[in-house]
Amino acid sequence: MRMLNLGVVAHVDAGKTSLTERLLFDSGAITRLGSVDGGDTRTDAMDLERRRGITIRSVVATFTVADHKVHLIDTPGHTDFVAEVERALGVLDGAILVLSAVEGVQPHTRVLMRTLQSLGVPTILFVNKIDRRGARHIGLLHDIRRMLSPMVIPRNSPDDPSPMPLGATAAEVLAEHSDAVLQSYVDGIDPRLLHRELVRQTGEALVYPVFFGSAITGAGIDALRQGIVDLLPTADPASSEELDGTVFAVEYAGGRRFAVARLFSGTLKVRDRITFASGSGRATEVLDADHRRTTIRAGGIARIGGIPGLRIGDRLGSATAKPQPARLRPPTSQAVVTSSDEGLYTGLSQLADEDPLINIRPGPRPGSVIVSLYGEVQREVIAARLAEEFGVKAEFSPPQVVCVERLKGAGHAVKRMGETLFVGTVGLRVEPGEVDSGVRYQLEAERGSLPAAFMTAIEDTVRAALATGPQGWRVVDCVVTLTHTGYSSPVTVAGDFRNLTPLVLMEALEKAGTVVCEPMEQADIDMPADAVSTVLNLLVRCGGVPQMPVVRGDSATVRAIVPSGRLREIEQALPGLTNGHGTLIARFAGYQPM
C-alpha cells in the first residue's frame, strides 16, 4: 500500500476542518460526521480548539482510499499559528488548499499558496461551500488565476461535481510545460496524453487542479478523492535506504513526551538508536499515526518516545544536518509574562517545546518570562492553556516589537589571569557578518591551548550571551573569534570561563558599537483605484515607504516596506479606507536601523 502525507491548509473559516472531517467520514475512518460548530470534530481534539472553533495544533489522522494509506494533516488556519503550518508543509507529499466559494481568495490564502509554490509541494485547490448563497464560479476562477496562479485546471464545476473530461482549456495550460501536448493541440487533442501530463505536472507542482464541492453536503468529494489518488505523488514504504526523517511536532500524552516525525526512507522501531544533530538516543516507544506500536516505514508518521533531546526540525539519521531556516516570517512582538502561581516556567517550557518560536527567556523581574508572539489570538491561547493544563493564571504585558542589534564595526577585548577573580584568560574579537548569516564562531587561538571542555564552555557562553546585547536586544549577523586563551591546571574549572566570557564579550561589543534594528514587512495591498491616495497617506503616516502604485482599470496595487509594529494599525484602517475591498498580504522583509 502506497503512503501519502496530505496537508489541508486554508485561510481561517474556509472550511478546512469540515473537509478533513468529510474525507475521514466518507472513507470509513470515522462513523459520525462531526462539525466545527458542534465542537465534535476528530482533528480538533483540544477542548480549547472546540470552544473557539479554530485549529491550534497540527493533527494527523489516517484514512484509506483505493490502495493509498493517507496521513491527513489538518493545520491551523489563523495567521497567528503560521509557524505550525510551515512545519507541517515541510513533510508533505501533497496538499489541499481550501478556498471558500463565497469569500474567494483571501489574504492568508495567497500567503499559503506562495509558500506551497516556494516549497514545490504538489497542490490541489478545493473550492468549498458551493452550496452557500453567494457562491461564485467563473468569477472566482478568474480571481484564482489572477491572484494565485494562472496554471490552474478545473476538474469539475458547481453545476456538475463529477470529474469533467480534459479538453482544449486543459491542453492550453499543460502545453506550457509539454511539447508533446503542444503538438497534439495542433494535430488533435489526445485525452490520454493530457491525463498523463496532468499527473506529471501536478506532481511537479507545475499546474494546480481545481475541484468544486461542499464539505457539508458531500458534493464534489468523490471527484476530489479520485483526484487525490490519481494526481498526488506517494511514498514507497519498501525503501531500503538508511533512516531519514524530520521531526515536525512535539506532543504530550499521558504525561509522556513524543517527537512526531515523517520518515522519508528507512524503517524505525522500538529500541532503535536514532542519531540527530544534537546527539543520539534509543527510542523506548514508537507509535504510528493511529497510536499503535509497530515498525514505521518510509512515508510513515512516527511518534517517538524516550528521547528528550529530539526537537522540532531535527533530521533523523544525521548528526550534521541542521534544521531548515523558516520561510514564513518569525514572531515580531514579545510580551513579559508574570504569575503568582507556581509552574509558570514549567508550563511555558512545555509550550515552547511544542512551538520553539515562542522562544521563552528570563524576564526583567524575578520570576517573569519573556515570550515571542505572532498576535493577540496566540497570546489568548497561551494564557488559556496555562490556566487549563497547568493551573497557572498568567498576566501578559502589552506587546512590544522585537528588535535586534547589529554591529557598527569591529571590537576586541582581552581579560587575563590575575585581572579578575576568575582563573583563566579569554580574548574575543567581534566583527559584523553578512545580513542573515547568523552567528559564526571561529578560533584564532590554537585548539590545543585549552582542554576541550573549556573550549566548549567558551563557545556555548558566547552564543548564549549574544541573546542580550549592550542595548538589551539579541545581537545577530556577526563573527566572533576566540583570540586569546589561558588556564592554570588544576585550579581552573569550566565555570571560570562561563563567568569570564560574558564580561569579555560585552566589552568587545561595546567597543564595536551596535545599532538597534526594527523588523520590517513587505506589504502588498490591493484596493479600488479611487482609494490609492488615502492608502498611500496611511502608509506614509505609519512609517512606510511605498513604491509607485500599479493601476489596472478600476483596481490598483501598491507595495510598501513598513515597520512590523505598525502593520496591525494598517490592517485595521484598510477596510474603512477601501469600503471593505482592500486586501493586504505581508511578508517579513528583514530588519532596518531605527
RASULPE-V942427 format. One record per residue. RES is the residue in one letter. NEAR is the number of other ideal C-beta (glycine too) atoms within 12 Angstrom. Layout:
BEGIN
RES & NEAR
RES & NEAR
END
This chain:
BEGIN
M & 20
R & 28
M & 36
L & 44
N & 46
L & 53
G & 48
V & 49
V & 51
A & 45
H & 35
V & 33
D & 28
A & 40
G & 45
K & 46
T & 49
S & 41
L & 49
T & 48
E & 38
R & 41
L & 48
L & 36
F & 27
D & 30
S & 30
G & 14
A & 28
I & 22
T & 12
R & 14
L & 28
G & 28
S & 22
V & 33
D & 18
G & 16
G & 20
D & 21
T & 35
R & 34
T & 41
D & 35
A & 24
M & 28
D & 17
L & 25
E & 32
R & 23
R & 19
R & 28
G & 26
I & 36
T & 44
I & 38
R & 34
S & 47
V & 35
V & 42
A & 35
T & 35
F & 31
T & 26
V & 30
A & 19
D & 13
H & 32
K & 32
V & 41
H & 47
L & 46
I & 43
D & 44
T & 49
P & 42
G & 44
H & 33
T & 37
D & 36
F & 39
V & 39
A & 41
E & 39
V & 46
E & 40
R & 40
A & 43
L & 42
G & 39
V & 43
L & 45
D & 42
G & 43
A & 44
I & 49
L & 50
V & 47
L & 47
S & 38
A & 39
V & 26
E & 28
G & 32
V & 39
Q & 31
P & 32
H & 38
T & 39
R & 32
V & 39
L & 43
M & 37
R & 28
T & 36
L & 37
Q & 25
S & 18
L & 28
G & 21
V & 37
P & 38
T & 50
I & 50
L & 50
F & 48
V & 52
N & 45
K & 35
I & 35
D & 24
R & 24
R & 9
G & 15
A & 29
R & 25
H & 25
I & 17
G & 18
L & 34
L & 32
H & 17
D & 30
I & 36
R & 25
R & 19
M & 28
L & 34
S & 29
P & 18
M & 28
V & 38
I & 42
P & 38
R & 42
N & 34
S & 27
P & 32
D & 15
D & 19
P & 30
S & 21
P & 29
M & 25
P & 20
L & 34
G & 21
A & 19
T & 23
A & 36
A & 33
E & 24
V & 33
L & 40
A & 28
E & 21
H & 22
S & 27
D & 14
A & 22
V & 35
L & 21
Q & 17
S & 26
Y & 26
V & 14
D & 12
G & 13
I & 26
D & 23
P & 20
R & 15
L & 27
L & 34
H & 27
R & 21
E & 35
L & 41
V & 28
R & 23
Q & 34
T & 38
G & 27
E & 24
A & 31
L & 29
V & 40
Y & 43
P & 45
V & 47
F & 46
F & 42
G & 46
S & 31
A & 43
I & 26
T & 22
G & 24
A & 31
G & 41
I & 37
D & 23
A & 33
L & 41
R & 37
Q & 25
G & 41
I & 42
V & 30
D & 30
L & 43
L & 38
P & 30
T & 32
A & 35
D & 21
P & 30
A & 17
S & 24
S & 12
E & 17
E & 19
L & 34
D & 27
G & 44
T & 38
V & 43
F & 47
A & 41
V & 35
E & 34
Y & 25
A & 18
G & 12
G & 10
R & 19
R & 27
F & 34
A & 40
V & 43
A & 48
R & 44
L & 43
F & 36
S & 28
G & 32
T & 30
L & 45
K & 25
V & 25
R & 18
D & 27
R & 21
I & 41
T & 28
F & 33
A & 23
S & 22
G & 17
S & 20
G & 24
R & 22
A & 34
T & 23
E & 30
V & 37
L & 32
D & 32
A & 37
D & 22
H & 23
R & 17
R & 20
T & 21
T & 22
I & 40
R & 31
A & 33
G & 39
G & 45
I & 50
A & 49
R & 41
I & 47
G & 32
G & 23
I & 35
P & 22
G & 21
L & 39
R & 32
I & 34
G & 32
D & 37
R & 34
L & 42
G & 29
S & 26
A & 16
T & 12
A & 20
K & 16
P & 24
Q & 21
P & 15
A & 25
R & 25
L & 34
R & 34
P & 32
P & 36
T & 38
S & 36
Q & 38
A & 35
V & 29
V & 37
T & 26
S & 28
S & 13
D & 19
E & 14
G & 22
L & 35
Y & 28
T & 20
G & 33
L & 38
S & 26
Q & 27
L & 39
A & 30
D & 27
E & 37
D & 40
P & 29
L & 33
I & 37
N & 29
I & 33
R & 25
P & 20
G & 26
P & 18
R & 14
P & 10
G & 21
S & 25
V & 36
I & 34
V & 41
S & 36
L & 40
Y & 40
G & 27
E & 21
V & 25
Q & 35
R & 31
E & 25
V & 38
I & 42
A & 30
A & 27
R & 31
L & 37
A & 22
E & 20
E & 24
F & 25
G & 17
V & 30
K & 20
A & 36
E & 24
F & 31
S & 21
P & 14
P & 26
Q & 25
V & 29
V & 35
C & 30
V & 38
E & 34
R & 38
L & 36
K & 24
G & 19
A & 22
G & 32
H & 26
A & 31
V & 30
K & 32
R & 20
M & 23
G & 12
E & 20
T & 21
L & 13
F & 32
V & 26
G & 40
T & 32
V & 48
G & 33
L & 44
R & 33
V & 44
E & 31
P & 27
G & 24
E & 15
V & 17
D & 17
S & 16
G & 20
V & 31
R & 22
Y & 29
Q & 20
L & 24
E & 20
A & 25
E & 13
R & 17
G & 11
S & 22
L & 30
P & 21
A & 13
A & 18
F & 35
M & 27
T & 20
A & 32
I & 45
E & 33
D & 19
T & 33
V & 38
R & 23
A & 21
A & 35
L & 37
A & 24
T & 23
G & 34
P & 28
Q & 22
G & 21
W & 29
R & 34
V & 43
V & 35
D & 28
C & 39
V & 29
V & 41
T & 32
L & 39
T & 28
H & 30
T & 36
G & 30
Y & 30
S & 18
S & 13
P & 8
V & 13
T & 26
V & 20
A & 25
G & 20
D & 32
F & 39
R & 27
N & 24
L & 40
T & 43
P & 31
L & 28
V & 40
L & 44
M & 30
E & 26
A & 40
L & 40
E & 23
K & 23
A & 31
G & 22
T & 34
V & 26
V & 26
C & 31
E & 30
P & 37
M & 32
E & 39
Q & 29
A & 42
D & 32
I & 43
D & 33
M & 37
P & 26
A & 22
D & 19
A & 32
V & 29
S & 20
T & 25
V & 40
L & 26
N & 18
L & 34
L & 38
V & 19
R & 19
C & 31
G & 25
G & 33
V & 22
P & 29
Q & 19
M & 13
P & 26
V & 18
V & 18
R & 14
G & 10
D & 13
S & 24
A & 30
T & 29
V & 39
R & 27
A & 35
I & 30
V & 41
P & 36
S & 43
G & 25
R & 30
L & 39
R & 27
E & 21
I & 39
E & 30
Q & 16
A & 24
L & 33
P & 20
G & 17
L & 27
T & 28
N & 14
G & 13
H & 22
G & 34
T & 35
L & 40
I & 36
A & 38
R & 32
F & 31
A & 28
G & 24
Y & 32
Q & 25
P & 17
M & 21
END
